[in-house]
Amino acid sequence: MDPLALREEIPVLDEVTYLNTGAASPAPRSVVDAAIEEIERQQYVAPGGEGAYPALFGCFEDTRERVADFLGADTDEIALTNSTADGINRIATALPWQEGDVVVRTDCEHSAGILPWKRLRDRHGIEVRVLETDAGRIDREQATEMLSGADLLCLSSITWNYGTRLPIADLTDIAHDAGARVLVDAVQSPGQVDVDVNEWGADFAVGAGHKWLCGPWGAGFLYVDDEATAALDPDRVGYRSVTDPNADDYAFAAGAKRLEVGTTSPAPYAGLQAAIEMMESIGIDTIEERIERLTDRLKAGIDDDRLLSPREYESGLVTVAADDPEATVSRLSDEGIVIRSLPSPAAVRVSVHAFNTDEDIDALRGAL
């Protein structure tokens, strides 16, 4: 498949100029079809065949293997979740917190990477430190100082408000030297840039399929490095969490599966498998090259005083200053162009994916 063939697979692109993938992408027909087929298999075929639960578990395991291969992980290092926020919370609630423990996060985190630590502060008395950035740029000396005595660093692989790529491997080394574990909100990466969790070296990474992978809602994933598994003591437990749900003395499953709990629909995960297969058929290098070319075209029409993202390519997220971001989003929506506003900075954010075209970019530049 090539990017234009992907575009033909997404019906809504016939109706609007869609530039909001960083929030959620419309799914291609093949992804929706895969989810529907899984529902039909689960309801029409499995009850009289292998059984509903074996069919359910089979879908989960197929998805786990597909995600692991896509991220460069082992299958036992992957847990299936519902979303990025869900994955962060599963880690946050499984670590053994004590009063005075320290979490460091950047000032570029999405609410999914902010609220869990506020809750732990209120419930367990942890300290939350905010590592300030310069428009999505981190000073390593400042990071080293901030991480002294810390227990966990939470940061994004690509910042949602500036589109900058954070130096995850370097910051992971700094955190580990300080004795802190590292949790990466990676949701803006899979589907637009190549991801190999081994190169990051982080303890945990979370993501979801409904953004750059063009997958359905409800299919998230969580990576747990093998060496970090022992640190997790989940506060929730279910038949998917343990080795034998019927044993008198339960034992948590090996690896990341201990963070899964119970029954959920297999349909989003079947859709996620199809989405990953589709992205791999195009090729991540092809996707990234096209995104880079299109973002360069967009930035060429934006003055330096309005462009808040780096002028040099880092991701498909392009942030543009606006006096009234919400009014700008509304005006563009009336013109058939979909982008979003940001709470901080006061700006609008454009998400450029491989299915976009020169015509999409030119329409946006004219509207802005």
N, C-alpha and C positions, 0 to 999 in steps of 0.2 A: 504494500500500500504506500501511496505517497500523500503528502499533506493535502493536496487538492481532492484526492479521493476521500480522505477523512472528512473534508468539508462537505462533500456530497452526502456523507452518511448522517449529517446532523441537520434535521429538518428546520429547526428554528433559525438557522443562518440564512434561510430564504426570506425571513421576515424582518430580521434586525441585524445591525452591525454589532456583534457581541464581543466586548472587550473587557470582560469581568471574570475571567477564568480563575484569578487569584481568590475569588470568593467561592464560586462554584461554576463548573462547566456544564453546558448541556451535553447529554450523552448521545453517542451515535446509535443508529438503529441496531447494529450488531450487539452492542452492550445491553440495550433494553431487551432485545430478543433473547439473549442468554439468560437474563434474569427471569423473564416470563417462562422460558422453557424449563428452568429449574423449578419454578412453582408448579408447573404442570406435571413434571416428573414426580415431585414430592407428593402431589395430591392425587394424581391419576394412575401412576405406574407403581411407585414404591410400595404402597399399602398391600398390593397383591403380588409384589415381587420380593426384593431383598428386605423390605420393611422400611418404615418411615425413618426410624432412627439410624439404621445403617446407612441409608441414603444421605441423611443429614450429615453424619460424621464423615462420610466419604467426600462430600463437598467441602467441608471444613479442611480436611487434610490436603485435598488437592489445592485449595487456596493457599494454605500454609506453605506448601512446597513451591508454588508459583511466586509468592511474595518473597520467600527466602532466596530463591534464585535471582529474582530481580534486584534485591538489595545486597547480594553477595554474602548472605548469612546462611547459617545452618538451620534446618527446619525446626529443631528444638529451641531455637533462639527467637521464634516468632509466635506471638499471641495475636489472636483475632479480636478486634474491638469494634466499636460502633463509630468512632470518630477520633480526631486528634485530642479533643478535650477529654474524652473518655479514657484514652490511653494515658494521658498525663495524670489524670486522677487515679488510675490503677497503680501507677508507680508511687504517687504521693501518699496514698493510703496504705501501701504495703511496706514502706520503709519505717523502721522503728525510731520514731522521733522522741526526743526528750527536750525539756525546757532548756532554752539557751542554744540549741542547735541552730546552724546558720544556713540559709538558702540565699544564693546570689542569683539574681536574674538581670537581664539587660533592660534598658528603658525602651527597647524595641519589641517587646513581647506582646503577642496577642492576648486578649483576656483569658484564653485557655491556658496560657502560661503565667498568669498573674493571680487569678482568683484562688486556685488550690493552695497557694502559699499564704495568702491572707487568711484562709480558713484554718490552716495549720497554726498560724500565728495566734489566732483567737482561741483555738482549742488546746494547743500544746505549748504555747509560749515560745515558739521558735522566733528567731530574728530573721528578717528579710532585708537584704541589702540590694540596692538598685545600682547596677553598673551603668553609669551614664555613657552615652556614645556621642560622637560628633556626626549627626545625620547618618547613623548606621555604621560608623567607623569606631573600632575599639582600640584604645591605647593599651598595649600589652603590659606596660609597667603599672598602669592603673589597675588592670585586671589582676595582676600578681598581688598587688597590695590589698585589693578588695577580697580576694580569695583566701587570704591568710586566716586560718582557723575555720574555714567554711566546711560544710558537709555535702553540699550539692550545688552545682551550677546548672541553671536552666537557661538555654539560649536557642535561637532559631538558626537554621542553616542558611535561610534567605529571609531577611527582615521583611515583614509584611507591609511596613509603612514607607520604606525607602527602596526596597528591592536590592539591597546590598548583600553580598555573600560574606558571611562571617568566617574567619579562619578557624574552623571547628577543630582540626587536628592540633593546631598550635595551642588553642585555648584549652583543649582537653589535656594536653601535656602539662600546662600550667596548673590546672585544677587537680590533676592526679598528683603532681609534686606537692601540692598543698594538702593532700589527703581527702580531697572532695571527689564525689562521683559526678558524672555529667549526664544530663538529660537533654536531648536535642529535639526541638519541635521542627520536624523535617517536612511538614506538609506542603511547603511551597517548592520542594525539590523534585520528588519523583514524577516523571512525566515531562519535565522540561530540561533537566540536567541529569547526567549520569550520577548514580548514587552507589557507593560501595561503603557500607558501614565499617568495614575493617580499616579503611583508610582514615576514617574519622577517629577511631579508637575510643568512642564514647561508650558509656555503660548502657545507656538506654536511648532509643530513638523512636519517635511516634510519627504517624502519618495517616492519610486517608485517601480514598480513591476518587472523591467527587470534585477535585480541583484539576490539576494538570494531567492526571491520568484519564480524564473524561469518563470516569466511572459513575456508578449510582451512589446515591446517599446511603449511609448506613454500613459501609464497609471500611473499617479502619484497621490499622495494624500497628503492632508494637514489637520493637526489637529489644531483647535483653541479652547482653553479652553473657556467655556461659559463666564467666568468673564473677559476675554481679548477681547471679541468681540466688546465691545463698543469703544475700543481704535482704531478700524480700520475704516478708512475713504477712501475707495478705489478710485483711480484715474481713473479706468476703470469701465464701467457699461454696462450691456446688459440685455436681457430679462431673463436670468437665475439669475441675481444679485438682482432682485427687487421683491416685492410682487405682483405688477400689472404693467406690461410693458406698458399698454395702459392708465394708469391714468395720469391726468394732472400734478399732483405732485407725482413724484415717491418716493418710500421708499425702502431702502435696505432690503433684506430678513433677517430674523432672523438667527443668527448663522453664520457658516462658508460659507454657500451658497452665501453670498454677494460677495465672492471673485471669483465666477464663472462668466463667461461672456456670451458665445454664443454657437453656434452649433459646435460640434466636433464629430468624429467618435465614435460610441459605441463599435466597435470591440475590441480595446485594453482593455476596461473595462470588457467586457465579458470574455476575456482571463485572466484578473486579478482575476475575481471571480473564474475561474477554477483553477488558480494557488494557490490561498489561500486554496481552498477546498482540493487540492492535498496535500499541506503541512500539513494541519490539519489531513488528513487521515494517514499520516506517523507519525505525532506527533513531536512537536518542541523539546521535551526532547530527543526523539530518534535521531533527526537530530543533535542536539548539542552534544550528547554523541559520535556519529560517527565522527563528525568533530574533536572533541577533541582527539579521539584515533588516527585519521589519521595525525593530525598536530603534535602530540607527536612523531609519527613514522618519520615524516619528520625532525623535529628538532633534533632527535637523530643522524642524519647524518650530521649536520651542526655544525661547530666549533663555540665556543663562540665569537671569534673575527669577525665572518662573520654574525652571527645571530643578527639582529637589533630589532626584535620583542622580547617580553618577552619569556623566555624559558617555563615558566608555561603558561598553556592554558588561553587565553582570547577571542580569536576569530579565525576564519578560515583564516585570513590574516596573512601571514608569509613573512617578509621582510628580504632579504639576500643581504649583501654588494656585489658589483661587480665593478671591475675596469672599465669596459665598459658595462653598463647595456643594451644599445640598441643592441650592438653586441651579448651579451649573449642571449637576447630575440630572435634575428634573428637566431642564431645558434640552439637554442632549437626548433624554429619553423621548421627549416629544418629537425629536428629529430622527428617532429610530436607532439611536446609538446608546449602548448599555455600558456604563462604567460605574464607579462607586465613589463616595466621599470617604474621607478619613477623619477620625476625631483628633488625631495629632500626628503630624502637623496639619494645619488647616489647609487642606488640599484635596484634589481628586486623584484617584489612582486608576491607571489604565493597565490592563493585563493583556499582553500580546502573546497569542499562542500560534502554533504552526498552522492551524486551520484558517488563520486570518490572512488577508491579502493586501496588496498595495492599495487597492481601492478602499478597503476598510480604513487603512491608516490615513489616506488622503481625505476621506470623509471626516474623520475625527479632527485632523489638523484644521480643516476648513471650519468646523463647528467651534473649535476652541478659539 
